[in-house]
């Protein structure tokens, strides 16, 4: 089995608070900002483990705990996290004078959904509903964030459930579509004694040969994972018939 440590995470942030006069097509100068956005809570889960972690900005270890988890992760799964979650986290870390954690590989499911599929909507709630039959936790919209800003415990309890549900369905979606992910971090690089071909996307050894991939003057053995459907080729140039050799698939 692969030793790759995969972390799924999701964060919730506060709205920017500021002054404005109109409702449409407004430019709000930076000196109109009264209070900039900040991270209100985060939730995270290690792939293959049952526990879903959660902390709000009121909790001890709020930043340190998620920093430690990211620092230990080989890859982080998220939905639109490349441009949102990870950048917000990095801002929180640098503002707290924390060093950058070791940089994990990003597996942004929104990128895969946009590149590989054509759904009417790319929102997580819609895609997870279509593919999994599971949706985000229903709530009262902006009232949830306003209730937390007022520090009302009942609303914080809803936020906890909402944040943790997002992590659960993000992980479920990852398991559903990981065979479609281009450039998935290679599980084969996290196994020291690999003998048989291993699926890059899910780490399974249930990988079969699927003929040859011919590139100009070289040919490579093609593989397909019977578990997740990922397709790839061996790195070694092949000659003649199928030969058994240790392969790190690409």
N, C-alpha and C positions, 0 to 999 in steps of 0.2 A: 504493500500500500504506500501511496505517496505521503510524505510528511509535510506537504504544503499546508500552511496555516492560513485559512481563508476566513475573513471577518466581514460580516454584513453589518452596515450601520446606517442610521438615519438621524438627522438632527431637526430640531424645530427652533425657529428664530422669532424674535420680536419684530414688529413693524418699526420702521423709522418714524419718529414723532417730530412734527414740525409745523410751520405756519404756511398757509396758502389761502388765496382768495377765490380762485375759480375751481371748476370741476373738470374741465376739458382742456387738453393740449397745454398743460401748465409746465413752465420751467421753474423749478424750485431751487434757488441759489443755496449753496452749502451753508451760508450763515443763517438760513431759515431753519436749519435742523436743530431741534431742541434736544433730542436724544437719539443717537444712531442705533441701528439694529444691534442686537447681541444674541448669543445662543442661549435659549431658554432651557433646553433639555436635549439629551441624546439617548439613543438606545442602540444596542449592539448585540450580536450573537455570533459565536464561533460555529462554523459549519460542522455538522455532525454532533453538536452538543445541544442539550435541551434548554439550558438556561438562557433567558433573554435578559440582558443587563439594561438598567435604566438609571439615570440620575438627572435631577433638575439643577438649575443654577443655585438653588438653596442648599444643596447637599454638600457635605464635606467630600473633598476629593473629586469634585465635579470635572475639572480639567485634567488633573493628573491621571485619573483612572482611564479616561479615553485616550490620553497620550500614551499611556503604557500599553494599551491594547493595540493601537496603531503601530507602535514601535516594535511589537512582537509579530505583527502580521506580515505574511509574504504577499498577500493580495487582499484588497478591500473591495467588496461588492456594494454597489449603491445604485440609485436611480437618479440620474442627473447630478451625481455627486462630484464629477470632475469640475464642473463650473459653479456648483453651489456648496454642497456639504463640506468638501475637503478644503475649499478656499475659506469658508467661514471658520472652520476648525483651525486652520493655519493662522488666521487673523487673531483668534482668541489666544493661541499659543504665544505668538510674538508679542501681543499686548501684555501678556502675563510674564514676559521676560523668560519664557521657556525656550529651550533649545529645540530645533526641529527634530521630530522623531525620524527614525530610519524610514526612508520612503518606500512604501509598498507599491506593488503594481495595482493600478486601478482597473476594475471591471465595471464599467458604467453600462448598465442594462438599457438605459434610454438610447445610447448610441447604437446598440444592436437592434433595438426595436425600430429605430428610424432607418437604419441601413438595410435591414433584411426583410421587413414586413411593411404592409400598407394597411394599417388600421384607420378607421375614421378619426380616432383620437389617439395620441401617443401618451396620454396621461396614465399614470400608474393605476389609478382606480379603474379606468376603462379596460386597459390591457389585462390586468389581473382578473377582472371580472369575466372577460372573454375566454382567457386561457385556463384559468384556475377555478372559476366559479366562486372566487373569494374576493371581497372588496375591502377598501379602507373602512375604518370605523366611522360611522355616521356621527356628526356632531352639529352644533349650532352655528357653525361658521365663525365669523369674527368674534362673536361673544366668547368663544373658548379662549382666544388670546387676550381679550380684554379682561376676562375673569382672572386669568393668571397674572396679568399686570396689576390687578388689584389685590393679588396674593390671597385669593379665596381658595381654600383647601379643596372644595368640591370640584372646582374647575381644574386644579392641578391633578386630581385623580383621573379626570377625563383625559387630560393631556398625556398622562402616563400610559393609559390604555391605547390611546391613539398612536403615540410614538412607537410603542412596542408592536402594535399590529402592523405598522408600516414595515418594520424590520422582518417580521414573520413572512409577509406576503412578498417582500423583495427577495428573501432567500428562496421561497417556493418558486417564484418566477425564474430565478437564476437556475435552479435545478431543472426547470422545464425547458429552458432555451439555451443551456450552456453549450450544446452541440452546434449551435448556430453562431457562437461568438467568435469573431475573427480575432486572431492574435491573443487567444486566451493564454495566460501564463502556463508554461509547460510542466505538467505533473512529472514527466519523465526526468526532469532535472533535479527532482527532490527525492530520488531513489538511488541508493548507492549500489545495490546489487541487482539492477534490472537486467534480466536475461531476454524476456520476450518483449515485443513491442507494447508500449503502454499508451493509452489514449491521452492526448495532450490536455483535453478539456475536463475529463472526469476521473482520470487515473485508473480506469479499468484496463485489465489485460484481455478483455473479451474483444480483441481487435482482429479482424480478418483482412486478408489481402484482397485487393480489388483491381488487379491488373497493373498496368504500367502508366506512369506519367512521363511523357517524352518531351524533353525541353531541348530543342536545337540538336546538339550532338550527344546529349546524355539522357539516360533513362533512370527513373527511380520507381521503387515499388510503392504502390498506392495502398492506403489502408482505410478501413471504416470501422468505427466503434459500434458494436451491436447494442450497447447500452444507451448511449446518448446521441448517436448518429454523427458524431464529429468525423470529418474526413481530412486526411493528411497524407504526407509521403515521408519516406525515410530520407535521412541525410546522405546515406552512402550511395554512390553510383553503382548500379547493379549491372551485371553482365550475365548472359545466359539465363538459366531458369531461376526459380525462387531459391534463394539460399538463406539458411537460418543464420542470423547475425544479430548481435545486440544493436538496437536502433533507438536513437533519440528522435522522435518524430517531430516534424515541423508542419 
